[in-house]
Amino acid sequence: MNDPAQRYKVLTAGVLNLILVMGISRFAYTPLLPAMLENTDLGAAEGGWLAAINYLGYLCGALIASMISDLELKDRLYRIGLFLAVVTTAGMGLTENFWLLSILRFVAGLSCAAGMLIGSGLVLNWLMRNNHRSELGIQFSGVGLGMVLCAAAVELMNTVFDWREQWLVLTAIGAILLIPALGWLPRPVPVPVGFNHKSMEDSPPSAAFMRLFTVAYFCAGIGYVVSATFIVALVDELPGLEGKGVWAFLVMGLAAAPSAMLWDLIARRIGNLNAMIVASLLQAVGILLPIIEPNIVFTMLGAILFGGTFVGIVCLVLTMAGRFYPSRPAKFMGKMTIFYGVAQIIAPAITGLLREYNGDYAAGLHTASAAMVVGALFLIMAKSREYGAKPTPELSNH
């Protein structure tokens, strides 16, 4: 096989991996949550707890991934994770028991970490070893494409299948995606001693910058998770927008697909921190638009702003990890993931409780939007602190 063809297959494997672990295993829960709340004994609080448990699984998986350096072990965990993504998706359609669903969401979170962090790292490793660009934006388009896939599938299946059968249909789709996601990513080979070590001198940020940046990323986790988890349910509850929640989720996915590439271009012009500040403020507006004026135009505009920023923010942080620690970016991302993950555990649970107490999701959305504004303020403060040397052009994308 010629090298260009192999490159396309590896990149496709990376995209399909994220469609499976993020789109189906993680995000299918969002458009299916309203049907589950309506047709089972689950309430909004339980729905929030299940989302929080999913993120707890992701956080645990991220911590494990950050401690592993052996490529062969990473490859095994990646492949196990993808199988678990399919199995746990099937399990969601086979039980209504909250505790069993909790176990399934936790394991699904582990599988998401395996695909998102380990899988993406393996793709990047192959590209670097074969002298290709990192193509981070192409890989992360899989997040948005997965959301689009799930939204479209649920919308088409709503009148034909019940919520159980929809989980099982998505399982079948995931099983099909599993084949190229595994088969098209070559097994890693040992990296030669001294490989690509030139120009990999670390330039860690100052302690003051790290404190401010960490708080900002914690706020980003709060802002992300509330809309990502409850957007379909909350839109369906707005007057005149019944049944439009899945469409908002689909639009969100369409906006998310190219967002990593878009924000990479923006960051090259105005800098990573400035790009994160702009993205955070846009996301704050997008979160609130559906309840500021509950009509279809504001709702879809909010979905575009949210979808077009949340993946971009994560990718900007990955870029900064490559700049600060080009020889070991997992060190920076591991720490950031802890705080981002803790926020994703806390926020859905609180939002679900607020929904049961107040009767709507408005308080949760106001909290998420406020968190993004606070995060932007911390990023502005971080700009006045020393935060490391200028990025090495090639490494800043890793």
N, C-alpha and C positions, 0 to 999 in steps of 0.2 A: 504494500500500500504506500502511495506517495505521501510525503509529509503534509502538504496542504489538506488532503483528505483526512488524514489522521487528526490534524488540528481541529477540523470542523466536527469530527466525531467526538473528540474530547470536550469541546465547548458545548456541543449538544447534550452530552452526558451531564455536564454541569447544570445546564438549564433544566433538563428533565428531572434531575435530582431535586432541585429546588421546587419545581412544580409539584413533585410528590410529597416532600417532607413539609414544605411551607404551605403550598396551595391546598393539597388534599388533607394530609395528616393534621395540619394546624388550622388552616383557615376555613375548611368545610364546616367547622363548628359554628362559625358566625352566621351564614345564611340558613343553616339547619336549626339554630337555636330557637327561633320563634315556634316552629312546628313541634319541637321537643317540649317547650314550655306549655304549649296548648294541648298536647296529646298525652302527656305523662304527668306524674305527680311532682315533677320538678318545678320549683318556683324560681323567681329572678335571683334570689340569694344563692340558691344551689347552682344556678347557671353561672353566677359570678365566681363561686368557689371552684367549679370545674375548670374555668379559665385560669384561675390563680394556680391551681394544682398543675395544669399544663405548663405554665411558666416556671413553676418550681422544678419540674422535670427538666425543662430546658436549661435552667440555671445549673442544676447538678451535672447535666451533660456537658455544659460549657466549662465548668470547673475541671471535670475529668479530662476534657480535650486539651485544656491549657497545660496540663501536667504531663502530657504524653509527647515524647519527641521521636519515638521509633516509628518510621514510616510504615513498616509492615503491620504493626499493631493498629495504626490509624486506619490502614486500608481494611483490615478485618472488621474494625468497629463501624466503619462507614457502611460496609456491605450488610452487616448485621442490623444496623440502624434502618436501612432501607426496607429490609424484610419486616422489621417491627412496625414501620410506618404503615405497611399494608395490613398487617395482622390487627393492629389496634384500630384502624379505620373499620375493618370488618366487625370487630368487637363492639363498636359504638352502636351498630344496628341490631345487636343480639341481646341487649339487656336494658332495663330501665332502673336497675339498682344503683343508687347514688354511689355506693362504695366501690362497686365494680367499675362504674364509669370513671370514678376518681383514679383508680389504678390504671385504666386504659389511657386517660389523659396524661397521667404522669409519665408513662412509658412512651406515649406519643411525643412528649416534650423531650425525652432522651433521644428519640430517633430524629427529632428536628435538629437538635444540637449536632448529631452525627452527620447529617446532611449539610446543614448550613455552615458549620465551622470546619469539621474535618473534611467533608466532601469538597467544599470550595477550596480548602487548603491543598488538597491533593491535585485538583485541577490546576491551581496556580503553580504548584510544584512541577507538574509535567510541562506546563507552558514555559516556565523559566529554564528548566533543564534543556528544553529543545529550542531555546533562543527565540521564543515568541513573546509578544506583549501580554500583560496580565489579563486584559480584556475583562476587567472586573464588572464593567457595566453590562456586558453581554450576559455574564453568569447571573447577575442579580435581576435581570429581566424576568427570570423564572419565578420570582416572588409575585410580581404583578400578573404574569401570565397564569400562574396557578390560581390566583384570586378570580381572574376572568373565567377560567375553566369551571371552577366551582359554582360561581354565580350563574353562569349560563346553564350548567347542568341542572342545578336546583330549580331554576326558573322553568326549564323544559319539563322537569320531572314532577313538579308540584301537583299538577292535575292528574297525573297518572299513577304515581307511587306514593306510599306513605313515608314517613321520616325514616323508618327502619330500612325500607327497600332502597331509599335514596343513598343511605350510607353504604349499602351493599353494592349498588351500581358504581359509586365512587371507588369502592374497593377494587372492583374489576378494572376500572380505568387505571388505578394506581398499579395494579399487577402488570398491566401492559407497559406502563412507563418504566417499571422496575427493570425490565429486560435490557433496554439500551442504556439506562442509567448505570447498570452494573457492567454490561458487556463492552461498552465503548470507552470506559475509563481503564487504561492499562494498569496492571499492577506496578507499584513503585519499585524502582531499582535503587540500590544504595548510592548516595551522593558522593562523588569522589572527594577526597580530602582537599580542602582549599577551594572547592567549587564555589564560584560566585561570591567569594569572601572579600574581594577587593571592593572598595567604596562602601563597605557595610559597617562603617564606624558609627556607633550609636551616639545620638545627641539628645539625651533625655531632658524633658522639661523640668523647670524648677518646681520645688515643692509647693510654692504658692499657686502656680499655674495648675498643678495637678489637683489641688483641693477645689479650686473654683470649677475646673473642667469636669471633675467627677460629680459635683452637685448638679451642674448643668445637664450631664448625661442621665443622671437619676431623674431629673424633671422630664427629660425627653422620653424616658420609659413610661412615666405616668401619662404623658400626652398621647403617646402612641397606642397604648393598650386599651384605653377606654373605647375609642372609636373603632379600633380594629376588632374588638370583641362584640360590641353591642350595636354597631351601626345599623344592621338590618332590623333588629328588634325595635330600636328607638324610632327609626323612620316609619316603620309600619304602624307605630302608635300615634304618629302625628296626624291631626285632622286633615282629611283630603289626600293623604299619602299612603293609605292602606295598600299593601302589596307592592309598594315601590322600593322597599328596603333592599331587595336583591339587586335591583337596577342600580341603586346607589353603590352597592358593593362592587358591582361589575365595573362601573365607571371609575371607582377607586383603583381597581386592579389595572385598568387601561392606563390610568395616569401613573401608576407605580412602575409599570414595565420599562419605560425609557428613562425613569427619573435618575438612576445611578449615573448614566452617561450624561444627562443634562447637568446635574450638579457638579460632575467632574469638570465640565467645560466652564461652568460659572466659577468654580473654585480656582481654576487656572487664571481667571481674569481678576478676581477680587480677593483671593486668598481663602484658605479653608475655614478660618474662624469667621470671617465676614459672611461666607456662604452659609455656615451653620446658623448664624444670627438671623439672616434673612429667611432661611428655611423654617426656623423655629417660629418666627412671627407669622409667617404665612400659614403654618400649621395651626397656630393658635386661632387665627381667623376662620380657617376651614372647619375646625372642630365646632365652633359656635354657630356657623351660618344656618344649619338646619333648624335651630330653635330660635334664632333671631327673627327669622321670617319663614315659617313652615310652609314653603311652597316648593314646587318641583325645581325651579330655577336655582334658588338658594341652596337647596339640598344637593343638587348635582354639582354646583360650583364648589360647595364645601367638600364633596367627595373628591373633586379634582385637586383641590389645594392639599387635602390630607394625603391622598394617594401619591401626589407628586412630590411630597416632602419626606415622608417617614423612612423610605428606603434610602433616599439621598443622604439623610442625616447619618444613618448607620454606615454608609459607604464612605462618607467624609471622615468619620472616626477611624475606619479601617485604613484610609489613606494616611492619616496622622500617625497611626500605629507604625506603618511602614517608614515614616519619616523619623520618628523618635527612636525606634528600635528596629532598624532594617535587618539586623542579624537575628532578632528574636521578637517579632511583632506580637506573638501570642502573650508575652509578658504584659504588654500594655492592654491588649484586648481582654485578657483574663480579668484584670482588675476592673476595667470598664463594664464588662458583662455582669459582674457581681452586682454593681449598683443599678444598672439598667434592668437586670433580672429581678432584683428585690422590688423595684417599683412596679414591675409587671405582675408580681405576686400580690402585692398589697392593693393596687388600684382596682382590679376587677372585683375583688371581694367586697371592698367598700362601696363600689358603684352598685353592685347587686343589692346590698343592704339598703342603700339610699333609695333605690328604685322601689323596694318593697315598702319603705317608710313614707316616701313622698308620692308614690304613684306614677312617677315618670323618671326619665334619665337626665333631666335638666341639671340637677346638682352635680352629677358625675361629670357632665360635659363642661360645666363652668370650672370645676376643679382641674380638669385636664387642660383646658385652655389657659387657665391661670398659671399652671405649672410650666407650660411652654414659654410664657412671658417671663416668668422668674428665671427659667433656664437661659433665655436670651440675655437677661441682665447679668447673670453670672459669666456668660461668655464675653460680654462687653468688658466686665471687670478683668477677665483673664487676658484680654488684649493688652492691658497695661503691664502685664507681668512677662518676664522672660519665659519663652516656651520652646527654646531649642533652636538649632541651626536651620538654615534654609534647606528644603528638601532636595535630596538627590533626584533629578528628574525621573530616572527609570525606576527608582525604588519607591517613590512616593505613591505609586499605584498598587503596591503590594500589601 
